[in-house]
Amino acid sequence: MRWLVTGAGGMLGRDLVAELRTRGEQVTGLDRKALDITDPAGVARALAAHRPGLVVNCAAYTAVDDAEKDEERALRVNGDGPRLLARACAAHEARLIQVSTDYVFAGDARTPYTEDDPPAPHNVYGRTKLAGEQGVSEELPAASAVVRTAWLYGVHGRNFVRTMIGLEARLDTVDVVDDQRGQPTWTADVAATIADLGPHVGVDATGVLHATNSGEATWYDLAREVFRLLGADPDRVRPVTSEAFPRPAPRPAYSVLAHGRLQRLGLAPPRDWRTALHEALPRIRKETLRETP
């Protein structure tokens, strides 16, 4: 099976291409310069040229706060782009995995969101990502899957863990939000889950699945664990409320996702977030130091 990964220059896309190549799969990764998923002609050309059996769309407008002022562009990338990809996949008899987000939920639950819980996004980013989910399910219902993930960090690109590594080296204390709860998730683990899921799509897996590291934490918990693994005093991290860091886009207070559908497929959900972070941190720190002037 040939794989085509869009958004392959991003944090998850790069890890997915690497994971598939490690497994000996035939994979082509196209970054934003190589393929604009909002361009119908470009999408059609890409599928005709590469003839993938499975497309994984990692391309997205992920600037959550900027989206509040630029909903038209966010909707074009997050909503229209996935629909175009699904339509092209239908024409070329390819399957599609669309990567989505916990932000499609309201964030007011007290128990993990299941795949069947009704979406109710509270910001532009969540609304536009939900539009992408709907476009894929409408255009390619029998040969697509939506993989929702959350709180991603990785070796490549800007993310919370890399930020904490930098702040630990520069500041005596760091204030971190302690009233938002979710699942810190390593992109390498999501990539492995997507690679496992691929052969099931359109066979015994369609619709929505959740792929996050297991367990749950607040951003404060995550920051303390980063400090601890760096050999720093975790008490240098101080808890604050979300009011201390007002943002244009409201953040979900609770965005823990359940993994029922992965388990029913016989696929293990990604491991506990602390175990993943313990393995990931040395790699992330090395890359962070390499890029620091």
C-alpha positions, 0 to 999 in steps of 0.5 A: 500500500502506498501512503501519502502524508499531507502536512508532512513538514509539521510536528506530527507529519514528520513523525508519521513519515519517519514511522512509516519508513521505519516499517518499510512502507511506501510513503510520500510526504508533502509539506505545505509548499509541495501541496496546498490542500485548499487547491482543488487542481493541486490535490487532484494532481497529487493523487494522480501522480502518487496513486496512494492507497491511503492518504493521511491529512496532517495539514491544518491551520493550528494557530488557535488564537489567530483563528479567532480573527481569521476564521475564513482562512482557518475554515478554508484549511481546516474545513474545505481542505479535508473535503477536497482531499476526501472528494479526490480520494473518492475519485481515485479509490483511495482511503483517508485518515483525517487528523482532528482535535479535542477542541471539537468538544465543549470542554465541560465534561467530567469524564473522558469524551467518547467518540460518540459524544456530541461535539460543541466547539467553543472557538473558531479552531474547533468549529473549523476542525469539526467542519473538516470532520464533517466534510470527510464523512460526507464525501467518503463515508465508507473509506475514511476515519477521523483520528482526534488527538490532543495536547501534542508535543514532539521533537519538531516545531514549537510546543509546550514541552520545548517551551518548558525546557527553554524556560527552565534554563532561563527563569527561576520560577515558571507560572503554569495553568492548573485548571485545564485538564487533558492528555499530554501526547507525544506525536511519535506515539500518535504516528505509531497508532495511525500506522497501526490503524491504516490497514483497518480504514475502510475495512473494519474501521470508519468514523471517529477514533481517539488517539492520545496518550493515556492518563490525564494531567493539567499543564501544571502537572506536565510542566512539573514532570518536565522539570523533574526529568530535567533534574530541576526542582519541580517546585519551581513551577507554580500553579495559576488559573487560566485567568492569569493568561487571557487568550483570544480563543477560549480553551477547554477546561477538560479535554480527556478523550476515551479510546473505546474504538481503538480497543474494540479494533484490538489496537492498544491506545497509546501508553501512559503520558508519563512513560512517553514523556520519559522517552521523548524528553531527551530527544526533544531537549537535544533538538532544543539545545541544537537549535538554541544559538 
